[in-house]
Amino acid sequence: MKYRRKGVSIIDTKKGILVCAIGDTYILPGGGARPWESRKRAAIRELFEETGLNTKKIKYLFKDVGIKWHDYKGRLVRNYSKVFLVDAVGIPRPSHEIRKIGYFNKKSKIKIGEGSKKIIEKYWNEFK
């Protein structure tokens, strides 16, 4: 099994938590850390690559061990994420592999990926 180090950003706004659509599913911004890169740095880089937002402040919240999944090569993968609360500046615009930007709150009807949903619920239950 491949162990994937990942940085994940939570941007909590008045509209809800910023999420990014890949296909028809929304996920939190973030991605894999390069071998020489911290997960904090990966979260900052991925947020900019996916949304164009610049990080103003970043605060570590918690670690998350994701579910097992298969990558495009058929390998079994598990994400080991560090989750950060980010104060970001700019206007979010989809870029890279992102189709749309959305906002998730407790009344939202949008489809959220299981891993992101688990992280958001932990944030709401333990940090709000």
C-alpha positions in Angstrom: 0.0 0.0 0.0 1.2 3.5 -0.8 1.1 6.0 2.0 0.3 9.5 0.7 1.3 12.6 2.8 -1.3 15.3 2.1 -2.0 18.9 3.2 -5.7 20.0 3.4 -7.1 23.5 3.8 -10.3 24.6 5.5 -11.4 28.0 4.4 -14.4 28.9 6.6 -16.5 31.8 5.1 -19.9 33.4 5.7 -21.2 31.3 2.8 -19.8 28.0 4.2 -16.6 26.0 3.8 -14.9 26.5 0.4 -14.9 23.2 -1.6 -13.7 22.4 -5.1 -15.5 20.2 -7.7 -13.7 17.4 -9.4 -16.3 15.8 -11.6 -19.6 15.9 -9.7 -18.1 15.6 -6.3 -16.8 18.4 -4.1 -13.7 18.1 -1.9 -11.6 20.3 0.3 -8.7 22.0 -1.4 -5.4 20.2 -0.9 -3.2 17.5 -2.2 -0.1 15.4 -1.9 3.1 16.7 -0.5 6.2 16.4 -2.6 9.0 14.4 -1.0 10.9 17.5 0.2 7.8 19.5 1.1 6.0 19.8 4.4 2.2 19.1 4.4 1.7 22.7 5.5 3.6 23.9 2.5 1.6 21.5 0.3 -1.7 22.8 1.6 -0.6 26.4 0.8 0.6 25.4 -2.7 -2.4 23.3 -3.6 -4.8 26.0 -2.4 -3.2 28.5 -4.8 -3.0 26.0 -7.7 -6.6 24.9 -7.3 -8.3 28.2 -6.4 -5.9 31.1 -7.0 -6.2 32.1 -3.3 -3.2 33.3 -1.4 -2.7 32.2 2.2 -2.7 35.1 4.7 -2.6 33.0 7.9 -2.5 29.2 8.5 -3.2 27.2 11.6 -2.7 23.5 12.1 -5.9 21.8 13.4 -5.5 18.0 13.3 -4.3 14.9 11.5 -6.6 12.6 9.5 -6.0 9.1 8.3 -8.2 8.6 5.2 -9.9 5.5 3.8 -8.1 3.2 1.4 -8.6 3.8 -2.3 -7.1 2.9 -5.6 -5.2 5.4 -7.7 -5.3 5.6 -11.5 -2.6 2.9 -11.7 -4.7 0.6 -9.6 -2.4 0.9 -6.5 -3.9 0.8 -3.0 -3.4 4.2 -1.4 -4.2 5.8 2.0 -3.9 9.5 2.7 -2.2 10.7 5.8 -3.4 14.3 6.0 -2.6 17.3 8.1 -5.6 19.7 8.2 -5.1 23.5 8.4 -7.5 26.4 9.0 -6.6 29.0 6.4 -7.3 32.7 6.2 -7.0 33.3 2.5 -7.1 36.4 0.3 -8.3 36.8 -3.3 -11.2 35.8 -5.4 -11.5 32.0 -5.7 -11.4 30.8 -9.3 -11.3 27.1 -10.4 -8.0 26.1 -12.0 -5.8 23.1 -12.4 -8.1 20.0 -12.3 -10.9 21.9 -10.5 -14.2 22.3 -12.4 -16.1 24.6 -9.9 -15.8 26.3 -6.6 -18.6 25.9 -4.1 -19.4 26.4 -0.4 -20.6 23.7 2.0 -22.7 24.4 5.0 -25.1 22.3 7.1 -28.0 23.0 4.7 -26.0 22.3 1.5 -27.3 19.7 -1.0 -24.0 19.4 -2.9 -22.2 16.0 -3.0 -19.1 16.0 -0.8 -16.5 13.3 -1.0 -16.4 11.0 2.1 -12.9 12.0 3.2 -13.7 15.7 3.0 -17.1 15.2 4.7 -15.3 13.4 7.6 -12.8 16.2 8.0 -15.5 18.9 7.9 -17.6 17.2 10.5 -14.6 16.9 12.8 -13.9 20.6 12.3 -17.5 21.5 13.1 -17.7 19.3 16.1 -14.4 20.1 17.7 -13.3 23.5 16.5 -16.4 25.7 15.9 
